[in-house]
């Protein structure tokens, strides 16, 4: 039996099987395409996300919370996931899609800078809960295109969507999205891995005879501004493959502390055991990589009778490193002359909301 499918003013002959009508969009992953002939947008299926192996950290807990919040709120919900590649943001986005599909929620991946009334209307025509994933948002959408997407995020449309935006640099995201929970309800920053994460992963994945190097791996991780999961996974893989120390593997891997932006350290200088005050040292901050850079520090020696002063210098080589506190980012050097310096990593300012 033939069926007649109307499109505008035209009819096409089709079979019932070919039409394959659905009352709702099936759970799965899709991208948006444009029919150049008709000018209409349509969806095309793509492979669903797969997550293999053990999930470390709080990815599952965070995904569950986001989906619970989305299910509880009457309007659409926006979530921004910021962090460099390999930091874990993409894993969380995939986890949201996978867990959403388990509950019948499809994911539409936005991989082109769609904007405008036609795009907004198309998404709203899908009148069921959906995850809309904008991957690498600040790269796909330029400044003007980001502004054009604000209306979609305002939640003024009746259908409920979970908008997930991943970005490598949150400062390239339009400022109208910052501090606006009505548009972006959650804003999550993905920094480097913490020591507990590193230890758990290494304990699970390193060969038994190599687990004695876990402390060294943690010290190496502290050299990076953000030691990410890609680096850790590659390091463990290389150590297992060649049965070598982390130092030997790092010489080969494309993971170098010097590629990170220079880390800042607060300086506590004690030449011959005497602590130098901040106003007596040329700079109470030092920038660089303590494992690979020579440390040169100048300080004042004041003549108490005349109040005149001369500059003295302390020099430290990486071979002078005596102690590393990888948890707090602290490095202690003592040179052959008995001079001592303590470098403490400057951490990003954190707001402790329970203090208010």
C-alpha positions as CSV (number, residue, x, y, z in Angstrom):
1,X,0.0,0.0,0.0
2,X,1.4,3.4,-1.0
3,X,1.3,6.5,1.3
4,X,1.5,10.1,0.2
5,X,3.9,12.2,2.2
6,X,3.1,16.0,2.0
7,X,5.9,18.5,2.2
8,X,4.8,22.1,1.6
9,X,2.7,22.0,-1.6
10,X,4.2,18.7,-2.8
11,X,3.4,15.1,-2.3
12,X,5.9,12.2,-2.4
13,X,4.9,8.6,-2.7
14,X,6.3,6.6,0.2
15,X,5.7,3.3,2.0
16,X,4.7,3.1,5.7
17,X,8.0,1.4,6.5
18,X,10.1,4.1,4.8
19,X,8.3,6.8,6.7
20,X,9.2,5.1,10.1
21,X,7.4,7.7,12.1
22,X,8.2,8.3,15.8
23,X,6.2,10.3,18.3
24,X,9.4,11.2,20.2
25,X,13.1,11.5,19.2
26,X,14.7,8.2,20.3
27,X,17.5,8.3,22.8
28,X,20.8,8.6,20.9
29,X,23.2,11.1,19.6
30,X,22.5,13.5,16.7
31,X,24.0,16.4,14.8
32,X,22.1,19.2,13.0
33,X,22.3,19.3,9.2
34,X,20.9,21.7,6.6
35,X,19.0,20.5,3.5
36,X,20.4,22.9,0.9
37,X,17.5,22.3,-1.5
38,X,14.6,23.0,1.0
39,X,16.5,25.2,3.4
40,X,15.2,23.0,6.3
41,X,17.2,21.8,9.2
42,X,17.2,18.1,10.1
43,X,18.9,15.7,12.5
44,X,21.4,13.0,11.5
45,X,22.3,10.2,13.9
46,X,25.9,9.8,15.0
47,X,27.6,7.2,17.2
48,X,26.7,7.4,20.8
49,X,29.4,8.1,23.4
50,X,31.1,5.1,25.1
51,X,32.8,5.2,28.4
52,X,35.2,2.4,29.1
53,X,37.1,1.4,32.2
54,X,36.9,2.7,35.7
55,X,35.7,6.2,36.3
56,X,38.0,8.1,38.7
57,X,37.2,11.2,40.7
58,X,33.7,12.6,41.2
59,X,32.5,12.4,37.6
60,X,29.6,10.1,38.2
61,X,28.4,12.0,41.3
62,X,28.6,15.4,39.5
63,X,26.8,14.0,36.4
64,X,24.0,12.6,38.7
65,X,23.6,15.9,40.4
66,X,23.4,17.9,37.2
67,X,20.8,15.5,35.8
68,X,18.8,15.6,39.0
69,X,18.8,19.4,38.9
70,X,17.7,19.4,35.3
71,X,14.9,17.0,36.1
72,X,13.8,19.1,39.1
73,X,13.8,22.5,37.4
74,X,10.8,23.6,35.3
75,X,12.9,25.5,32.8
76,X,16.0,24.8,30.7
77,X,19.3,24.5,32.5
78,X,22.7,25.6,31.3
79,X,26.0,24.1,32.4
80,X,29.5,25.4,31.5
81,X,32.4,23.0,31.7
82,X,35.8,24.8,31.5
83,X,39.3,23.4,31.4
84,X,42.1,22.4,29.0
85,X,42.1,19.2,26.9
86,X,42.4,16.1,29.0
87,X,41.2,17.8,32.2
88,X,38.1,15.7,32.5
89,X,35.4,18.1,31.2
90,X,34.7,16.0,28.1
91,X,34.4,12.9,30.2
92,X,31.7,14.5,32.3
93,X,29.9,15.7,29.1
94,X,30.0,12.1,27.8
95,X,28.8,10.8,31.1
96,X,25.8,13.2,31.1
97,X,24.9,12.0,27.6
98,X,25.2,8.3,28.5
99,X,23.2,8.7,31.7
100,X,20.7,10.8,29.9
101,X,20.2,8.1,27.3
102,X,19.6,5.6,30.0
103,X,16.5,7.7,30.9
104,X,15.4,8.2,27.3
105,X,16.9,11.6,26.9
106,X,18.6,12.2,23.5
107,X,21.8,14.3,22.9
108,X,22.1,16.8,20.1
109,X,25.8,17.7,19.4
110,X,26.3,21.2,18.1
111,X,29.5,21.2,16.0
112,X,28.8,24.3,13.8
113,X,27.9,27.9,14.8
114,X,24.1,27.6,14.4
115,X,22.2,30.7,15.5
116,X,19.1,32.6,14.6
117,X,15.3,32.2,14.7
118,X,15.3,29.1,12.4
119,X,17.8,27.3,14.7
120,X,16.0,28.3,17.9
121,X,12.6,27.3,16.4
122,X,14.0,23.9,15.3
123,X,15.3,23.1,18.8
124,X,12.0,24.1,20.3
125,X,10.1,22.0,17.9
126,X,11.7,19.0,19.7
127,X,9.2,19.3,22.5
128,X,10.8,16.7,24.9
129,X,13.7,16.9,27.3
130,X,17.0,16.9,25.4
131,X,20.7,17.4,26.0
132,X,22.2,20.1,23.7
133,X,26.0,19.7,23.7
134,X,28.0,22.7,22.5
135,X,31.5,21.2,22.3
136,X,34.5,23.6,22.5
137,X,31.9,26.4,22.5
138,X,34.4,29.4,22.4
139,X,36.1,27.9,19.3
140,X,33.0,27.1,17.3
141,X,31.2,30.4,18.2
142,X,33.0,33.7,17.7
143,X,32.1,36.8,19.8
144,X,29.1,37.9,17.8
145,X,27.7,34.4,17.4
146,X,28.0,33.9,21.2
147,X,25.8,36.9,21.7
148,X,23.3,35.6,19.2
149,X,22.9,32.4,21.3
150,X,22.0,34.2,24.5
151,X,18.2,34.2,23.8
152,X,18.3,30.4,23.5
153,X,20.0,30.1,26.9
154,X,17.6,32.5,28.6
155,X,15.0,29.7,29.1
156,X,12.1,31.7,27.7
157,X,11.1,28.9,25.4
158,X,8.6,26.3,26.7
159,X,10.5,23.1,26.0
160,X,13.1,22.0,28.5
161,X,16.7,21.5,27.4
162,X,19.9,20.8,29.2
163,X,22.5,23.0,27.5
164,X,26.1,21.7,28.1
165,X,28.9,24.0,26.9
166,X,32.5,22.8,27.1
167,X,35.3,25.4,26.7
168,X,39.0,25.4,27.0
169,X,39.2,29.0,28.0
170,X,36.3,30.4,30.1
171,X,37.5,34.0,29.6
172,X,36.8,33.7,25.9
173,X,33.1,33.1,26.7
174,X,30.8,36.0,26.4
175,X,30.7,37.9,29.7
176,X,26.9,38.0,29.6
177,X,27.1,34.3,30.4
178,X,29.1,34.8,33.6
179,X,27.4,35.3,36.9
180,X,24.1,34.6,35.2
181,X,22.6,31.5,36.7
182,X,19.4,32.1,34.6
183,X,21.5,31.3,31.5
184,X,24.3,29.2,32.8
185,X,23.2,27.6,36.1
186,X,26.3,25.6,36.8
187,X,29.9,26.7,36.0
188,X,32.5,24.1,36.7
189,X,36.3,24.5,36.3
190,X,38.5,21.5,35.6
191,X,42.0,22.0,37.0
192,X,44.9,19.6,37.3
193,X,44.5,16.3,39.0
194,X,44.8,16.2,42.7
195,X,47.2,13.8,44.5
196,X,44.4,11.4,45.7
197,X,43.3,10.9,42.1
198,X,46.9,10.3,40.9
199,X,47.6,7.8,43.7
200,X,44.3,5.9,43.1
201,X,44.9,5.7,39.3
202,X,48.5,4.6,39.7
203,X,47.6,2.0,42.3
204,X,45.1,0.5,39.9
205,X,47.1,0.7,36.7
206,X,50.8,0.5,37.4
207,X,52.6,-2.8,37.5
208,X,53.2,-4.0,41.0
209,X,57.0,-3.6,40.8
210,X,56.5,0.1,39.6
211,X,54.2,1.2,42.4
212,X,57.2,2.3,44.5
213,X,57.5,5.2,42.1
214,X,54.0,6.7,42.9
215,X,55.6,9.4,45.2
216,X,57.9,10.4,42.3
217,X,54.9,10.7,40.0
218,X,53.1,13.0,42.4
219,X,56.2,15.2,42.6
220,X,56.5,15.3,38.9
221,X,52.8,16.3,38.6
222,X,53.4,19.2,41.0
223,X,55.8,20.7,38.4
224,X,52.9,21.4,36.0
225,X,50.3,24.2,36.3
226,X,47.7,21.6,35.4
227,X,48.8,17.9,35.3
228,X,45.9,16.4,33.4
229,X,44.5,12.9,32.9
230,X,46.0,12.5,29.4
231,X,49.5,13.1,30.9
232,X,48.9,10.7,33.7
233,X,47.5,8.0,31.5
234,X,50.4,8.3,29.0
235,X,53.0,8.3,31.8
236,X,51.6,5.1,33.4
237,X,51.3,3.4,30.0
238,X,54.9,4.2,29.1
239,X,56.3,3.1,32.5
240,X,54.4,-0.2,32.2
241,X,55.5,-0.8,28.6
242,X,59.3,-0.2,29.2
243,X,59.4,-1.1,33.0
244,X,61.1,2.2,33.7
245,X,61.0,5.1,36.2
246,X,58.7,8.1,35.7
247,X,61.7,10.3,35.1
248,X,62.9,8.1,32.2
249,X,59.4,8.1,30.7
250,X,59.0,11.8,31.0
251,X,62.1,12.4,28.9
252,X,60.3,11.0,25.9
253,X,56.6,12.0,26.4
254,X,55.1,15.1,25.0
255,X,54.4,16.4,28.5
256,X,56.9,19.1,29.6
257,X,56.5,21.4,32.5
258,X,58.2,24.2,30.5
259,X,55.2,24.1,28.1
260,X,53.0,25.3,31.0
261,X,52.7,28.9,31.7
262,X,55.4,29.8,34.3
263,X,54.4,28.9,37.8
264,X,54.8,31.5,40.5
265,X,56.4,30.7,43.9
266,X,56.6,32.7,47.1
267,X,60.3,32.9,48.2
268,X,61.5,32.4,51.8
269,X,65.3,32.9,51.7
270,X,67.6,31.9,54.5
271,X,71.3,32.5,53.6
272,X,73.5,30.8,56.3
273,X,70.3,30.2,58.3
274,X,69.2,33.9,58.5
275,X,65.8,34.6,57.2
276,X,65.6,37.6,54.8
277,X,62.6,39.9,55.1
278,X,60.5,40.7,52.0
279,X,61.8,44.3,51.8
280,X,65.4,43.0,51.8
281,X,65.0,40.6,48.9
282,X,65.0,41.8,45.3
283,X,61.8,39.9,44.6
284,X,59.8,37.8,47.1
285,X,58.3,35.9,44.1
286,X,60.1,33.5,41.7
287,X,58.8,32.2,38.4
288,X,59.9,29.0,36.7
289,X,60.2,25.2,37.0
290,X,62.2,24.3,40.2
291,X,63.3,21.0,38.7
292,X,64.9,22.4,35.6
293,X,65.7,26.0,36.2
294,X,68.6,27.6,38.1
295,X,67.4,29.8,41.0
296,X,69.1,33.1,41.3
297,X,68.1,35.3,44.3
298,X,69.6,38.7,45.3
299,X,69.2,40.2,48.7
300,X,70.3,43.3,50.6
301,X,73.1,43.3,53.2
302,X,72.7,46.5,55.2
303,X,75.6,48.2,57.0
304,X,74.0,49.1,60.4
305,X,76.3,52.0,61.0
306,X,75.8,53.8,57.7
307,X,72.4,52.3,56.6
308,X,74.1,51.7,53.2
309,X,73.6,48.3,51.6
310,X,75.2,46.0,49.1
311,X,73.6,43.2,47.1
312,X,74.5,39.6,47.8
313,X,73.4,36.6,45.7
314,X,72.3,33.1,46.4
315,X,72.4,30.5,43.7
316,X,70.7,27.1,43.7
317,X,71.0,24.3,41.2
318,X,68.4,21.6,40.7
319,X,70.8,19.2,42.3
320,X,70.4,21.3,45.5
321,X,66.8,20.1,45.9
322,X,66.4,18.4,49.3
323,X,62.7,18.1,49.9
324,X,59.5,18.2,47.9
325,X,56.0,18.6,49.4
326,X,53.9,17.8,46.3
327,X,50.6,18.2,48.2
328,X,51.3,21.9,49.0
329,X,53.6,22.7,46.1
330,X,56.6,23.4,48.4
331,X,60.3,22.9,47.4
332,X,63.3,23.2,49.7
333,X,66.8,23.8,48.3
334,X,70.1,23.9,50.3
335,X,73.3,24.7,48.4
336,X,76.9,23.8,49.3
337,X,77.3,27.1,51.2
338,X,74.5,26.3,53.5
339,X,72.1,28.8,51.9
340,X,68.5,27.6,52.0
341,X,65.4,28.7,50.0
342,X,61.8,27.5,50.3
343,X,59.6,28.0,47.3
344,X,55.8,27.7,47.9
345,X,53.6,27.5,44.8
346,X,51.2,30.5,44.5
347,X,47.7,29.0,44.2
348,X,44.7,30.6,42.5
349,X,42.5,32.5,44.9
350,X,39.7,30.4,46.1
351,X,36.5,31.8,47.7
352,X,35.3,29.9,50.8
353,X,31.6,30.7,50.8
354,X,31.1,29.2,54.2
355,X,33.1,32.1,55.7
356,X,30.4,34.6,54.9
